[in-house]
Amino acid sequence: MIHGAGGSADYWYKNVFALAQQHRVYAFDWIGSERSDKPNATYTYDDLTQFVAHFMDTIALSNANIVAASGGGIIAMKLASQSPDRVQKLVLVGSVGLGKGLGFGMRVSAIPGIGEALNRPSRAIAKFLIRQCAYNPEQFLTMSLSI
């Protein structure tokens, strides 16, 4: 399971246990996100695709069914196109990378310096993302954010 940009493996917590009853499930944080290592580097979708391939190699997983959300969809599609034998089935949830246009957030994150700043966790970024993604953001903004 591959989360989207600004996300974490925690996004899948409602799905993992149900799926694990019949499947082996791996949900992990991209390098540079949430609880993963954060080397001082930029992370392109090509780098993140290689990260997923190396993860699969490390756990001796030759192929898999992959579920990916948002920006994770780009990673999953890149992996499927570069190594089709590694992806048995592909499920994309609200994926980025389909169609001709990019959303505002993806365009802004492509600006040098801005994308790197947006990928550094902070209260301000968390509040911005909540305002962009939630139907009723105020209910979340009153919660304590532990970043």
C-alpha positions in Angstrom: 0.0 0.0 0.0 1.5 3.3 -1.1 0.3 6.5 0.5 0.2 9.9 -1.2 2.4 13.0 -0.8 2.2 14.5 2.6 0.7 11.2 3.9 1.9 8.2 5.8 1.3 4.5 6.3 -1.2 5.5 9.0 -3.6 6.5 6.3 -4.3 2.8 5.6 -5.1 1.8 9.2 -8.8 1.2 8.6 -7.9 -1.1 5.6 -4.8 -3.0 6.8 -6.4 -5.3 9.3 -9.3 -6.3 7.1 -7.1 -7.0 4.1 -4.6 -8.9 6.3 -7.2 -11.5 7.1 -6.7 -12.9 3.6 -3.5 -11.2 2.3 0.0 -10.3 3.4 -0.1 -6.5 3.7 2.8 -4.0 3.7 2.0 -0.4 4.3 5.1 1.8 4.8 6.2 5.4 4.9 8.1 6.7 1.9 11.6 7.7 2.6 11.4 11.3 3.8 7.9 11.0 5.2 6.4 10.5 8.6 8.5 7.9 10.6 10.9 7.0 7.9 14.5 8.2 7.6 14.9 11.7 6.3 18.2 12.1 4.5 19.0 15.6 3.4 17.9 15.1 -0.2 15.1 15.8 -2.6 12.7 13.0 -3.5 11.5 12.7 -7.0 8.9 10.2 -8.1 11.7 8.3 -9.8 13.6 8.1 -6.5 10.4 7.0 -4.7 9.7 4.4 -7.3 13.2 3.0 -6.8 12.6 3.1 -3.0 9.5 0.8 -3.5 11.4 -1.5 -5.8 14.3 -1.8 -3.2 11.8 -2.4 -0.4 10.3 -5.3 -2.4 13.8 -6.6 -3.1 14.7 -6.4 0.6 11.7 -8.4 1.7 12.1 -10.9 -1.2 8.8 -9.9 -2.8 9.1 -10.6 -6.5 5.6 -9.2 -7.3 2.5 -7.9 -5.6 -0.9 -6.4 -5.9 -0.5 -2.7 -5.2 -3.0 -0.3 -3.8 -1.9 3.4 -4.1 -3.5 6.7 -3.3 -3.0 10.2 -4.6 0.7 10.8 -5.4 1.4 7.2 -4.5 -0.4 6.4 -7.7 2.4 7.9 -9.7 4.9 5.7 -8.0 2.7 2.6 -8.5 2.2 3.4 -12.2 5.9 4.1 -12.7 6.7 0.8 -11.1 4.2 -1.0 -13.2 5.5 0.6 -16.4 9.2 0.1 -15.6 8.8 -3.5 -14.2 5.5 -4.9 -15.3 6.4 -8.4 -13.9 6.5 -6.9 -10.4 2.8 -5.7 -10.4 0.1 -8.3 -10.5 -2.8 -6.0 -9.9 -3.0 -2.2 -9.5 -5.6 -0.3 -7.6 -5.5 3.5 -7.8 -7.4 5.6 -5.3 -7.8 9.3 -6.2 -4.5 9.0 -8.1 -2.4 11.9 -9.4 -0.8 11.4 -12.8 -3.9 10.6 -14.8 -5.3 13.0 -17.3 -3.8 16.1 -18.9 -4.0 18.6 -16.0 -2.3 18.7 -12.7 -4.0 20.0 -9.6 -2.9 23.3 -8.0 -1.0 21.5 -5.2 1.0 19.4 -7.6 1.9 22.4 -9.8 3.1 24.4 -6.7 5.1 21.5 -5.4 7.0 21.3 -8.7 8.5 24.8 -8.1 12.1 24.5 -7.0 12.3 25.1 -3.2 8.5 25.1 -2.7 8.2 21.3 -3.1 11.0 20.7 -0.7 9.5 23.1 1.8 6.1 21.5 1.5 7.6 18.1 2.2 9.0 19.2 5.6 6.4 18.5 8.3 5.2 21.6 10.2 2.0 22.7 11.9 1.5 25.3 9.1 1.8 22.7 6.4 -0.6 20.3 8.2 -3.2 23.1 8.6 -2.8 24.0 4.9 -3.3 20.4 3.8 -6.3 20.0 6.1 -7.9 23.1 4.7 -7.3 21.8 1.1 -8.5 18.2 1.7 -11.2 18.2 4.3 -14.9 18.9 3.7 -15.2 20.5 7.1 -11.7 21.4 8.1 -12.5 23.3 11.2 -13.4 20.1 13.1 -9.8 18.9 12.4 -8.1 22.2 13.1 -9.4 22.3 16.6 -7.6 19.0 17.3 -4.1 19.0 18.8 -1.6 18.5 16.0 1.5 16.6 17.3 4.1 17.3 14.7 
